[in-house]
Amino acid sequence: MPRPASASGAGPLPLATPEEVAAYLGVPVKTLYQWRHRRTGPTVHKVGRHLRYRWPEVDAWLDE
């Protein structure tokens, strides 16, 4: 699943859900939760009670 691109630089990318990031990385959502617990995966942010990812941070984590 490709990650969304910002519309001609018209603002920040939307925050990604765990399901979107899991599909992008090709891993189960449960793996993202395990990585979060172990602090080894991409940086995750709590928005209220929901977990969200910033696409640039996911890409930076991949590049490491």
mmCIF file of the N, C-alpha and C atoms, coordinates in Angstrom:
data_MODEL
# 
_entry.id   MODEL 
# 
loop_
_atom_site.group_PDB 
_atom_site.id 
_atom_site.type_symbol 
_atom_site.label_atom_id 
_atom_site.label_alt_id 
_atom_site.label_comp_id 
_atom_site.label_asym_id 
_atom_site.label_entity_id 
_atom_site.label_seq_id 
_atom_site.pdbx_PDB_ins_code 
_atom_site.Cartn_x 
_atom_site.Cartn_y 
_atom_site.Cartn_z 
_atom_site.occupancy 
_atom_site.B_iso_or_equiv 
_atom_site.pdbx_formal_charge 
_atom_site.auth_seq_id 
_atom_site.auth_comp_id 
_atom_site.auth_asym_id 
_atom_site.auth_atom_id 
_atom_site.pdbx_PDB_model_num 
ATOM 1   N N  . MET A 1 1  ? 0.853  -1.179 0.000  1.00 0.00 ? 1  MET A N  1 
ATOM 2   C CA . MET A 1 1  ? 0.000  0.000  0.000  1.00 0.00 ? 1  MET A CA 1 
ATOM 3   C C  . MET A 1 1  ? 0.890  1.231  0.000  1.00 0.00 ? 1  MET A C  1 
ATOM 4   N N  . PRO A 1 2  ? 0.759  2.101  -0.976 1.00 0.00 ? 2  PRO A N  1 
ATOM 5   C CA . PRO A 1 2  ? 1.580  3.316  -0.992 1.00 0.00 ? 2  PRO A CA 1 
ATOM 6   C C  . PRO A 1 2  ? 1.106  4.294  0.064  1.00 0.00 ? 2  PRO A C  1 
ATOM 7   N N  . ARG A 1 3  ? 2.047  5.047  0.573  1.00 0.00 ? 3  ARG A N  1 
ATOM 8   C CA . ARG A 1 3  ? 1.659  6.055  1.549  1.00 0.00 ? 3  ARG A CA 1 
ATOM 9   C C  . ARG A 1 3  ? 1.130  7.272  0.806  1.00 0.00 ? 3  ARG A C  1 
ATOM 10  N N  . PRO A 1 4  ? 0.233  8.032  1.423  1.00 0.00 ? 4  PRO A N  1 
ATOM 11  C CA . PRO A 1 4  ? -0.331 9.201  0.735  1.00 0.00 ? 4  PRO A CA 1 
ATOM 12  C C  . PRO A 1 4  ? 0.719  10.287 0.547  1.00 0.00 ? 4  PRO A C  1 
ATOM 13  N N  . ALA A 1 5  ? 0.621  10.981 -0.552 1.00 0.00 ? 5  ALA A N  1 
ATOM 14  C CA . ALA A 1 5  ? 1.513  12.113 -0.821 1.00 0.00 ? 5  ALA A CA 1 
ATOM 15  C C  . ALA A 1 5  ? 0.752  13.390 -0.527 1.00 0.00 ? 5  ALA A C  1 
ATOM 16  N N  . SER A 1 6  ? 1.485  14.402 -0.097 1.00 0.00 ? 6  SER A N  1 
ATOM 17  C CA . SER A 1 6  ? 0.814  15.667 0.148  1.00 0.00 ? 6  SER A CA 1 
ATOM 18  C C  . SER A 1 6  ? 0.439  16.270 -1.202 1.00 0.00 ? 6  SER A C  1 
ATOM 19  N N  . ALA A 1 7  ? -0.681 16.904 -1.249 1.00 0.00 ? 7  ALA A N  1 
ATOM 20  C CA . ALA A 1 7  ? -1.203 17.463 -2.497 1.00 0.00 ? 7  ALA A CA 1 
ATOM 21  C C  . ALA A 1 7  ? -0.393 18.692 -2.886 1.00 0.00 ? 7  ALA A C  1 
ATOM 22  N N  . SER A 1 8  ? 0.594  18.506 -3.739 1.00 0.00 ? 8  SER A N  1 
ATOM 23  C CA . SER A 1 8  ? 1.450  19.579 -4.261 1.00 0.00 ? 8  SER A CA 1 
ATOM 24  C C  . SER A 1 8  ? 2.019  20.465 -3.156 1.00 0.00 ? 8  SER A C  1 
ATOM 25  N N  . GLY A 1 9  ? 2.423  19.841 -2.059 1.00 0.00 ? 9  GLY A N  1 
ATOM 26  C CA . GLY A 1 9  ? 3.033  20.597 -0.967 1.00 0.00 ? 9  GLY A CA 1 
ATOM 27  C C  . GLY A 1 9  ? 2.057  21.518 -0.266 1.00 0.00 ? 9  GLY A C  1 
ATOM 28  N N  . ALA A 1 10 ? 0.770  21.196 -0.306 1.00 0.00 ? 10 ALA A N  1 
ATOM 29  C CA . ALA A 1 10 ? -0.259 22.063 0.250  1.00 0.00 ? 10 ALA A CA 1 
ATOM 30  C C  . ALA A 1 10 ? -0.430 21.908 1.751  1.00 0.00 ? 10 ALA A C  1 
ATOM 31  N N  . GLY A 1 11 ? 0.505  21.279 2.411  1.00 0.00 ? 11 GLY A N  1 
ATOM 32  C CA . GLY A 1 11 ? 0.390  21.140 3.855  1.00 0.00 ? 11 GLY A CA 1 
ATOM 33  C C  . GLY A 1 11 ? 0.976  19.822 4.309  1.00 0.00 ? 11 GLY A C  1 
ATOM 34  N N  . PRO A 1 12 ? 0.888  19.568 5.596  1.00 0.00 ? 12 PRO A N  1 
ATOM 35  C CA . PRO A 1 12 ? 1.472  18.332 6.123  1.00 0.00 ? 12 PRO A CA 1 
ATOM 36  C C  . PRO A 1 12 ? 0.675  17.106 5.694  1.00 0.00 ? 12 PRO A C  1 
ATOM 37  N N  . LEU A 1 13 ? 1.367  15.973 5.684  1.00 0.00 ? 13 LEU A N  1 
ATOM 38  C CA . LEU A 1 13 ? 0.703  14.717 5.378  1.00 0.00 ? 13 LEU A CA 1 
ATOM 39  C C  . LEU A 1 13 ? -0.212 14.342 6.538  1.00 0.00 ? 13 LEU A C  1 
ATOM 40  N N  . PRO A 1 14 ? -1.283 13.630 6.246  1.00 0.00 ? 14 PRO A N  1 
ATOM 41  C CA . PRO A 1 14 ? -2.144 13.181 7.349  1.00 0.00 ? 14 PRO A CA 1 
ATOM 42  C C  . PRO A 1 14 ? -1.407 12.156 8.203  1.00 0.00 ? 14 PRO A C  1 
ATOM 43  N N  . LEU A 1 15 ? -1.802 12.066 9.453  1.00 0.00 ? 15 LEU A N  1 
ATOM 44  C CA . LEU A 1 15 ? -1.217 11.062 10.334 1.00 0.00 ? 15 LEU A CA 1 
ATOM 45  C C  . LEU A 1 15 ? -1.714 9.690  9.908  1.00 0.00 ? 15 LEU A C  1 
ATOM 46  N N  . ALA A 1 16 ? -0.865 8.697  10.058 1.00 0.00 ? 16 ALA A N  1 
ATOM 47  C CA . ALA A 1 16 ? -1.188 7.343  9.630  1.00 0.00 ? 16 ALA A CA 1 
ATOM 48  C C  . ALA A 1 16 ? -1.661 6.505  10.810 1.00 0.00 ? 16 ALA A C  1 
ATOM 49  N N  . THR A 1 17 ? -2.599 5.629  10.544 1.00 0.00 ? 17 THR A N  1 
ATOM 50  C CA . THR A 1 17 ? -3.073 4.683  11.543 1.00 0.00 ? 17 THR A CA 1 
ATOM 51  C C  . THR A 1 17 ? -2.127 3.486  11.581 1.00 0.00 ? 17 THR A C  1 
ATOM 52  N N  . PRO A 1 18 ? -2.166 2.706  12.649 1.00 0.00 ? 18 PRO A N  1 
ATOM 53  C CA . PRO A 1 18 ? -1.347 1.490  12.680 1.00 0.00 ? 18 PRO A CA 1 
ATOM 54  C C  . PRO A 1 18 ? -1.657 0.557  11.510 1.00 0.00 ? 18 PRO A C  1 
ATOM 55  N N  . GLU A 1 19 ? -2.907 0.486  11.100 1.00 0.00 ? 19 GLU A N  1 
ATOM 56  C CA . GLU A 1 19 ? -3.281 -0.378 9.984  1.00 0.00 ? 19 GLU A CA 1 
ATOM 57  C C  . GLU A 1 19 ? -2.630 0.082  8.679  1.00 0.00 ? 19 GLU A C  1 
ATOM 58  N N  . GLU A 1 20 ? -2.571 1.400  8.466  1.00 0.00 ? 20 GLU A N  1 
ATOM 59  C CA . GLU A 1 20 ? -1.943 1.935  7.251  1.00 0.00 ? 20 GLU A CA 1 
ATOM 60  C C  . GLU A 1 20 ? -0.436 1.675  7.249  1.00 0.00 ? 20 GLU A C  1 
ATOM 61  N N  . VAL A 1 21 ? 0.198  1.893  8.385  1.00 0.00 ? 21 VAL A N  1 
ATOM 62  C CA . VAL A 1 21 ? 1.643  1.680  8.467  1.00 0.00 ? 21 VAL A CA 1 
ATOM 63  C C  . VAL A 1 21 ? 1.972  0.196  8.328  1.00 0.00 ? 21 VAL A C  1 
ATOM 64  N N  . ALA A 1 22 ? 1.173  -0.659 8.942  1.00 0.00 ? 22 ALA A N  1 
ATOM 65  C CA . ALA A 1 22 ? 1.403  -2.099 8.826  1.00 0.00 ? 22 ALA A CA 1 
ATOM 66  C C  . ALA A 1 22 ? 1.294  -2.544 7.372  1.00 0.00 ? 22 ALA A C  1 
ATOM 67  N N  . ALA A 1 23 ? 0.299  -2.039 6.652  1.00 0.00 ? 23 ALA A N  1 
ATOM 68  C CA . ALA A 1 23 ? 0.141  -2.393 5.243  1.00 0.00 ? 23 ALA A CA 1 
ATOM 69  C C  . ALA A 1 23 ? 1.321  -1.863 4.424  1.00 0.00 ? 23 ALA A C  1 
ATOM 70  N N  . TYR A 1 24 ? 1.767  -0.652 4.717  1.00 0.00 ? 24 TYR A N  1 
ATOM 71  C CA . TYR A 1 24 ? 2.896  -0.046 4.010  1.00 0.00 ? 24 TYR A CA 1 
ATOM 72  C C  . TYR A 1 24 ? 4.181  -0.845 4.229  1.00 0.00 ? 24 TYR A C  1 
ATOM 73  N N  . LEU A 1 25 ? 4.404  -1.302 5.468  1.00 0.00 ? 25 LEU A N  1 
ATOM 74  C CA . LEU A 1 25 ? 5.615  -2.045 5.796  1.00 0.00 ? 25 LEU A CA 1 
ATOM 75  C C  . LEU A 1 25 ? 5.486  -3.533 5.490  1.00 0.00 ? 25 LEU A C  1 
ATOM 76  N N  . GLY A 1 26 ? 4.262  -4.001 5.296  1.00 0.00 ? 26 GLY A N  1 
ATOM 77  C CA . GLY A 1 26 ? 4.044  -5.418 5.018  1.00 0.00 ? 26 GLY A CA 1 
ATOM 78  C C  . GLY A 1 26 ? 4.199  -6.298 6.246  1.00 0.00 ? 26 GLY A C  1 
ATOM 79  N N  . VAL A 1 27 ? 3.805  -5.768 7.396  1.00 0.00 ? 27 VAL A N  1 
ATOM 80  C CA . VAL A 1 27 ? 3.875  -6.530 8.646  1.00 0.00 ? 27 VAL A CA 1 
ATOM 81  C C  . VAL A 1 27 ? 2.495  -6.499 9.304  1.00 0.00 ? 27 VAL A C  1 
ATOM 82  N N  . PRO A 1 28 ? 2.219  -7.455 10.187 1.00 0.00 ? 28 PRO A N  1 
ATOM 83  C CA . PRO A 1 28 ? 0.948  -7.416 10.917 1.00 0.00 ? 28 PRO A CA 1 
ATOM 84  C C  . PRO A 1 28 ? 0.899  -6.235 11.886 1.00 0.00 ? 28 PRO A C  1 
ATOM 85  N N  . VAL A 1 29 ? -0.297 -5.765 12.171 1.00 0.00 ? 29 VAL A N  1 
ATOM 86  C CA . VAL A 1 29 ? -0.476 -4.667 13.131 1.00 0.00 ? 29 VAL A CA 1 
ATOM 87  C C  . VAL A 1 29 ? 0.091  -5.067 14.492 1.00 0.00 ? 29 VAL A C  1 
ATOM 88  N N  . LYS A 1 30 ? -0.067 -6.320 14.849 1.00 0.00 ? 30 LYS A N  1 
ATOM 89  C CA . LYS A 1 30 ? 0.457  -6.803 16.142 1.00 0.00 ? 30 LYS A CA 1 
ATOM 90  C C  . LYS A 1 30 ? 1.962  -6.574 16.245 1.00 0.00 ? 30 LYS A C  1 
ATOM 91  N N  . THR A 1 31 ? 2.661  -6.689 15.128 1.00 0.00 ? 31 THR A N  1 
ATOM 92  C CA . THR A 1 31 ? 4.107  -6.443 15.131 1.00 0.00 ? 31 THR A CA 1 
ATOM 93  C C  . THR A 1 31 ? 4.406  -4.991 15.485 1.00 0.00 ? 31 THR A C  1 
ATOM 94  N N  . LEU A 1 32 ? 3.619  -4.057 14.967 1.00 0.00 ? 32 LEU A N  1 
ATOM 95  C CA . LEU A 1 32 ? 3.817  -2.642 15.314 1.00 0.00 ? 32 LEU A CA 1 
ATOM 96  C C  . LEU A 1 32 ? 3.642  -2.421 16.811 1.00 0.00 ? 32 LEU A C  1 
ATOM 97  N N  . TYR A 1 33 ? 2.642  -3.074 17.390 1.00 0.00 ? 33 TYR A N  1 
ATOM 98  C CA . TYR A 1 33 ? 2.431  -2.936 18.830 1.00 0.00 ? 33 TYR A CA 1 
ATOM 99  C C  . TYR A 1 33 ? 3.602  -3.532 19.613 1.00 0.00 ? 33 TYR A C  1 
ATOM 100 N N  . GLN A 1 34 ? 4.156  -4.649 19.149 1.00 0.00 ? 34 GLN A N  1 
ATOM 101 C CA . GLN A 1 34 ? 5.318  -5.236 19.816 1.00 0.00 ? 34 GLN A CA 1 
ATOM 102 C C  . GLN A 1 34 ? 6.526  -4.314 19.695 1.00 0.00 ? 34 GLN A C  1 
ATOM 103 N N  . TRP A 1 35 ? 6.734  -3.744 18.497 1.00 0.00 ? 35 TRP A N  1 
ATOM 104 C CA . TRP A 1 35 ? 7.846  -2.811 18.314 1.00 0.00 ? 35 TRP A CA 1 
ATOM 105 C C  . TRP A 1 35 ? 7.690  -1.608 19.227 1.00 0.00 ? 35 TRP A C  1 
ATOM 106 N N  . ARG A 1 36 ? 6.468  -1.105 19.377 1.00 0.00 ? 36 ARG A N  1 
ATOM 107 C CA . ARG A 1 36 ? 6.237  0.045  20.252 1.00 0.00 ? 36 ARG A CA 1 
ATOM 108 C C  . ARG A 1 36 ? 6.610  -0.309 21.678 1.00 0.00 ? 36 ARG A C  1 
ATOM 109 N N  . HIS A 1 37 ? 6.204  -1.485 22.113 1.00 0.00 ? 37 HIS A N  1 
ATOM 110 C CA . HIS A 1 37 ? 6.509  -1.924 23.477 1.00 0.00 ? 37 HIS A CA 1 
ATOM 111 C C  . HIS A 1 37 ? 8.019  -2.059 23.685 1.00 0.00 ? 37 HIS A C  1 
ATOM 112 N N  . ARG A 1 38 ? 8.718  -2.554 22.665 1.00 0.00 ? 38 ARG A N  1 
ATOM 113 C CA . ARG A 1 38 ? 10.168 -2.738 22.741 1.00 0.00 ? 38 ARG A CA 1 
ATOM 114 C C  . ARG A 1 38 ? 10.953 -1.485 22.361 1.00 0.00 ? 38 ARG A C  1 
ATOM 115 N N  . ARG A 1 39 ? 10.239 -0.467 21.875 1.00 0.00 ? 39 ARG A N  1 
ATOM 116 C CA . ARG A 1 39 ? 10.840 0.793  21.421 1.00 0.00 ? 39 ARG A CA 1 
ATOM 117 C C  . ARG A 1 39 ? 11.864 0.570  20.314 1.00 0.00 ? 39 ARG A C  1 
ATOM 118 N N  . THR A 1 40 ? 11.506 -0.280 19.353 1.00 0.00 ? 40 THR A N  1 
ATOM 119 C CA . THR A 1 40 ? 12.402 -0.565 18.247 1.00 0.00 ? 40 THR A CA 1 
ATOM 120 C C  . THR A 1 40 ? 11.838 -0.129 16.904 1.00 0.00 ? 40 THR A C  1 
ATOM 121 N N  . GLY A 1 41 ? 10.562 0.148  16.833 1.00 0.00 ? 41 GLY A N  1 
ATOM 122 C CA . GLY A 1 41 ? 9.927  0.494  15.563 1.00 0.00 ? 41 GLY A CA 1 
ATOM 123 C C  . GLY A 1 41 ? 9.895  1.987  15.323 1.00 0.00 ? 41 GLY A C  1 
ATOM 124 N N  . PRO A 1 42 ? 9.136  2.394  14.306 1.00 0.00 ? 42 PRO A N  1 
ATOM 125 C CA . PRO A 1 42 ? 9.009  3.822  14.031 1.00 0.00 ? 42 PRO A CA 1 
ATOM 126 C C  . PRO A 1 42 ? 8.347  4.554  15.198 1.00 0.00 ? 42 PRO A C  1 
ATOM 127 N N  . THR A 1 43 ? 8.667  5.819  15.328 1.00 0.00 ? 43 THR A N  1 
ATOM 128 C CA . THR A 1 43 ? 8.104  6.633  16.408 1.00 0.00 ? 43 THR A CA 1 
ATOM 129 C C  . THR A 1 43 ? 6.591  6.697  16.268 1.00 0.00 ? 43 THR A C  1 
ATOM 130 N N  . VAL A 1 44 ? 5.917  6.479  17.366 1.00 0.00 ? 44 VAL A N  1 
ATOM 131 C CA . VAL A 1 44 ? 4.456  6.504  17.385 1.00 0.00 ? 44 VAL A CA 1 
ATOM 132 C C  . VAL A 1 44 ? 4.007  7.579  18.366 1.00 0.00 ? 44 VAL A C  1 
ATOM 133 N N  . HIS A 1 45 ? 2.888  8.216  18.063 1.00 0.00 ? 45 HIS A N  1 
ATOM 134 C CA . HIS A 1 45 ? 2.348  9.296  18.888 1.00 0.00 ? 45 HIS A CA 1 
ATOM 135 C C  . HIS A 1 45 ? 0.942  8.942  19.330 1.00 0.00 ? 45 HIS A C  1 
ATOM 136 N N  . LYS A 1 46 ? 0.620  9.300  20.563 1.00 0.00 ? 46 LYS A N  1 
ATOM 137 C CA . LYS A 1 46 ? -0.742 9.107  21.039 1.00 0.00 ? 46 LYS A CA 1 
ATOM 138 C C  . LYS A 1 46 ? -1.529 10.377 20.765 1.00 0.00 ? 46 LYS A C  1 
ATOM 139 N N  . VAL A 1 47 ? -2.647 10.207 20.102 1.00 0.00 ? 47 VAL A N  1 
ATOM 140 C CA . VAL A 1 47 ? -3.576 11.304 19.859 1.00 0.00 ? 47 VAL A CA 1 
ATOM 141 C C  . VAL A 1 47 ? -4.860 10.902 20.577 1.00 0.00 ? 47 VAL A C  1 
ATOM 142 N N  . GLY A 1 48 ? -5.061 11.489 21.749 1.00 0.00 ? 48 GLY A N  1 
ATOM 143 C CA . GLY A 1 48 ? -6.145 11.005 22.593 1.00 0.00 ? 48 GLY A CA 1 
ATOM 144 C C  . GLY A 1 48 ? -5.796 9.601  23.032 1.00 0.00 ? 48 GLY A C  1 
ATOM 145 N N  . ARG A 1 49 ? -6.644 8.656  22.709 1.00 0.00 ? 49 ARG A N  1 
ATOM 146 C CA . ARG A 1 49 ? -6.349 7.264  23.041 1.00 0.00 ? 49 ARG A CA 1 
ATOM 147 C C  . ARG A 1 49 ? -5.919 6.457  21.827 1.00 0.00 ? 49 ARG A C  1 
ATOM 148 N N  . HIS A 1 50 ? -5.689 7.133  20.721 1.00 0.00 ? 50 HIS A N  1 
ATOM 149 C CA . HIS A 1 50 ? -5.329 6.475  19.471 1.00 0.00 ? 50 HIS A CA 1 
ATOM 150 C C  . HIS A 1 50 ? -3.844 6.625  19.183 1.00 0.00 ? 50 HIS A C  1 
ATOM 151 N N  . LEU A 1 51 ? -3.273 5.611  18.525 1.00 0.00 ? 51 LEU A N  1 
ATOM 152 C CA . LEU A 1 51 ? -1.880 5.668  18.101 1.00 0.00 ? 51 LEU A CA 1 
ATOM 153 C C  . LEU A 1 51 ? -1.828 6.143  16.658 1.00 0.00 ? 51 LEU A C  1 
ATOM 154 N N  . ARG A 1 52 ? -0.912 7.069  16.382 1.00 0.00 ? 52 ARG A N  1 
ATOM 155 C CA . ARG A 1 52 ? -0.758 7.595  15.027 1.00 0.00 ? 52 ARG A CA 1 
ATOM 156 C C  . ARG A 1 52 ? 0.723  7.737  14.707 1.00 0.00 ? 52 ARG A C  1 
ATOM 157 N N  . TYR A 1 53 ? 1.031  7.623  13.435 1.00 0.00 ? 53 TYR A N  1 
ATOM 158 C CA . TYR A 1 53 ? 2.402  7.722  12.939 1.00 0.00 ? 53 TYR A CA 1 
ATOM 159 C C  . TYR A 1 53 ? 2.495  8.893  11.977 1.00 0.00 ? 53 TYR A C  1 
ATOM 160 N N  . ARG A 1 54 ? 3.661  9.540  11.949 1.00 0.00 ? 54 ARG A N  1 
ATOM 161 C CA . ARG A 1 54 ? 3.951  10.562 10.943 1.00 0.00 ? 54 ARG A CA 1 
ATOM 162 C C  . ARG A 1 54 ? 4.736  9.880  9.831  1.00 0.00 ? 54 ARG A C  1 
ATOM 163 N N  . TRP A 1 55 ? 4.288  10.040 8.583  1.00 0.00 ? 55 TRP A N  1 
ATOM 164 C CA . TRP A 1 55 ? 4.933  9.368  7.459  1.00 0.00 ? 55 TRP A CA 1 
ATOM 165 C C  . TRP A 1 55 ? 6.426  9.675  7.348  1.00 0.00 ? 55 TRP A C  1 
ATOM 166 N N  . PRO A 1 56 ? 6.862  10.921 7.518  1.00 0.00 ? 56 PRO A N  1 
ATOM 167 C CA . PRO A 1 56 ? 8.310  11.173 7.433  1.00 0.00 ? 56 PRO A CA 1 
ATOM 168 C C  . PRO A 1 56 ? 9.109  10.398 8.481  1.00 0.00 ? 56 PRO A C  1 
ATOM 169 N N  . GLU A 1 57 ? 8.537  10.200 9.667  1.00 0.00 ? 57 GLU A N  1 
ATOM 170 C CA . GLU A 1 57 ? 9.226  9.445  10.710 1.00 0.00 ? 57 GLU A CA 1 
ATOM 171 C C  . GLU A 1 57 ? 9.278  7.958  10.371 1.00 0.00 ? 57 GLU A C  1 
ATOM 172 N N  . VAL A 1 58 ? 8.233  7.444  9.722  1.00 0.00 ? 58 VAL A N  1 
ATOM 173 C CA . VAL A 1 58 ? 8.239  6.048  9.287  1.00 0.00 ? 58 VAL A CA 1 
ATOM 174 C C  . VAL A 1 58 ? 9.336  5.859  8.237  1.00 0.00 ? 58 VAL A C  1 
ATOM 175 N N  . ASP A 1 59 ? 9.406  6.779  7.279  1.00 0.00 ? 59 ASP A N  1 
ATOM 176 C CA . ASP A 1 59 ? 10.437 6.687  6.240  1.00 0.00 ? 59 ASP A CA 1 
ATOM 177 C C  . ASP A 1 59 ? 11.842 6.833  6.823  1.00 0.00 ? 59 ASP A C  1 
ATOM 178 N N  . ALA A 1 60 ? 12.009 7.722  7.798  1.00 0.00 ? 60 ALA A N  1 
ATOM 179 C CA . ALA A 1 60 ? 13.323 7.905  8.435  1.00 0.00 ? 60 ALA A CA 1 
ATOM 180 C C  . ALA A 1 60 ? 13.720 6.634  9.166  1.00 0.00 ? 60 ALA A C  1 
ATOM 181 N N  . TRP A 1 61 ? 12.772 5.981  9.826  1.00 0.00 ? 61 TRP A N  1 
ATOM 182 C CA . TRP A 1 61 ? 13.062 4.737  10.523 1.00 0.00 ? 61 TRP A CA 1 
ATOM 183 C C  . TRP A 1 61 ? 13.476 3.664  9.530  1.00 0.00 ? 61 TRP A C  1 
ATOM 184 N N  . LEU A 1 62 ? 12.824 3.612  8.377  1.00 0.00 ? 62 LEU A N  1 
ATOM 185 C CA . LEU A 1 62 ? 13.183 2.646  7.349  1.00 0.00 ? 62 LEU A CA 1 
ATOM 186 C C  . LEU A 1 62 ? 14.600 2.885  6.826  1.00 0.00 ? 62 LEU A C  1 
ATOM 187 N N  . ASP A 1 63 ? 14.991 4.143  6.733  1.00 0.00 ? 63 ASP A N  1 
ATOM 188 C CA . ASP A 1 63 ? 16.298 4.499  6.183  1.00 0.00 ? 63 ASP A CA 1 
ATOM 189 C C  . ASP A 1 63 ? 17.443 4.209  7.154  1.00 0.00 ? 63 ASP A C  1 
ATOM 190 N N  . GLU A 1 64 ? 17.139 4.004  8.436  1.00 0.00 ? 64 GLU A N  1 
ATOM 191 C CA . GLU A 1 64 ? 18.191 3.734  9.435  1.00 0.00 ? 64 GLU A CA 1 
ATOM 192 C C  . GLU A 1 64 ? 18.869 2.413  9.174  1.00 0.00 ? 64 GLU A C  1 
# 
